[in-house]
C-alpha cells in the first residue's frame, strides 16, 4: 500500500529573489532490514523540494528544510530514515546547526513538495 504525501499550501507569495529551493533526500538508514521498517516510513523515502527564505545562511537553511520535512511528511520511526539537505544550485550538501532546536524554523518554510526524482 503506497501512501501519497500531498504538498503543503504556500503560506505567502514570494519572488524568486526572496526564496531558496533546497532538496531533502530521505532514504532508508537500514535498507538491509526492510522487515523492521514501518510501511508508512517506506512511503516517505524520496526527494523533496523545500522552499525557504533566501535570507537564511546555509546551516539555518538546512535546519529550516529538515523542520519543513518533519512538519509535512509523517514518519513513525525517525531511526528508519536518513535525511540529507542539498543545495543543487550551488552543488553543496548542507549541514544543520546543531545549536538550533528542532522545529524552531518550521514556520519559515514556504513550500514542501515531493519531486519526481526518487
N, C-alpha and C positions, 0 to 999 in steps of 0.2 A: 504494500500500500504506500503510495507516494503522497507526501503532504506538500501542498503548494503554499509558498510563503509570499503573500502579496506585499508590494512596496507600500511604505507609509506615504501619507499625503504630505507634500511640501508645506512647511509652516510659514514660509514667506517667500515672496518672489525676490530674486537677486540677480544682478547682472553677472556675466561670466568673469568680469574683473574682480568681483567680490567673493567668488566661490572657488573652491578647490575640490577636485574629484580624486578620491583615493580608492584603492581596491583592497578589500578584506578577503583574503584567501582562507577559507575554512576547510580543513582536511582532517581525516581521522588520525588520531595520535597512535592508536593501537590497531592498525589495519590488519594485522595478522589474527586478531582475536574478535572477529565480527560477531561471534556468538554472544559476546558480552556487551556489545554496543546496543544502546537503545535505538529502536527502529525510528523513532521520531528524530533522533540526533543524526541518523543517516540522511534524512531529508534536508538537513541544514548544510551538508557538505556542498561546497561550490564557491563561486567568486561573486562578490557583492560590490557594487559601486556605492560609495558613501560620499555624499556631497556635504561639505562643511565650509565654514567661513575661511577665506583665504588669509585672514589676518593671524591665524594660529601658526606658531612655529612648529617644526617637524615633530617634536616629542609630544606636544599638546595635540597636534593634529592626529597622531596615532592613537592617543587616548580617546579623543573625540570619536574617531572612526570605530574603535572597538566598543565604546559605550553605545554608539548608534546601532551596531550589530546586535549587541546583547539586549538592547531595548526593543528590537524589532523581531529578531529571529528566536523562536523558542528552542531552548536547549535544556534537556533534563540533567545531563551529567557533563559538567564543564571539563571533566577529565577525559572525555571522549574526543574532544576537538582541540586542534591546534590552530591558532589564528595568527596570520601574518598580515601586516599592513604595507602596501606598496604604493608609491607614487610613480606610476608608469610614465608620466610626462618627464620626470627627472631620472627615471631608472633607478630609484632608491627604495630599499626596504627600510621602513621607519620603525623605530623602537619607541615604546611608550615610556613616559616619565613615571617611574615607579612611586614618586612622591605625590602624585595626584590620586586622590581617592576615586575608586570606581564609580561611575555614573555622574561624576561632577560636571562633565562636559556634554552629557547626553542631550541636554536641551538646546545645544547649539547646532545639532545635526539638522540639515535641511531636508535630506532625502536618503533613503536606503533602498536599493533595488538589486535584485539578483540579476546577474548578467547571463548571457548565453554561453559564456566560456566556463566550462566545468573541468 
